[in-house]
Amino acid sequence: MGFPTKVQLIKRKKSEQYYINFPSAVAQAMEFSKGETVEWIVHDKAHLILARQEVPPNPINPQKKTTRRNSARS
């Protein structure tokens, strides 16, 4: 599920800054904290990667379940 977000541009006399705000649902799911430092990596002109220096542990340890299918032999 995606969360469309607009890029904002703030122009000042001597500079300009672009802002991208995270929807609250994304920030909460990622467990971001106030003042956390992240790094943007330009993958290509269509994709940005947001990397964290410190990652909180996962609340659960997902384990893959393997199931066997019983094949009927004739």
N, C-alpha and C positions, 0 to 999 in steps of 0.2 A: 504494500500500500504506500503510495507516495503522498507527499505533503507539498503542494505547490507553494512557492515562496517568491516574493518579488525582491529584486536587488534594488537597494536605495543608494542614491548618490547625494552626498553632501558637498556642495561647492563653497569654498571659502576664498578669500582674497588671494592667498598665496598657495593654496593646496586644495585637494579634493580627496574625499574618502568614500569608499563603497562599503555598504553594510548589508549583511545577510542575517536575518534573525531566525532562530530556530523556533518552530512551533513548540509549545509547552510539552506536548505529548512525546516529541522526539527527545527533548532535553531530559525529561523524566525517565524515559525508557533507557537512555544512555547513562543515567545517573550522573549528569554533569553537576559540578559544584561551582558556586560563585567564585570568580577569580581564577578558575582553572585555565592553564595555558594549553593551547592546542596548536597544531601546525598544519597549514594547508599545503597540499602537494598537488601540483598541476599534472594530471595524468595525460590529458589531451584537451582539446578545446571543448569537448563535450562533458568531461568528467573531472571533478575535484575530489581529492581524498583528504579526509580530515583525520589526522593521526594524533593520538594521545601519548604523552610521556608516561603517565601513571594511570593504569587501568584498574578499576575496582574489580574484585573477584566476582565471578558469576554466582548468583544466589543458589543455583542448583547445578549439578553436574549431569548434563544430558548424556544418556547412554544409548547407543544404537542397539536396537533389538533385532536379532536375526530370526527369521521364521523359516521353517521348512515347509515346503508344499508337498503334500502326499500325492504322488502321482498314481493314478489308477492304472493297473496293468491288465490288459485283456488277454 
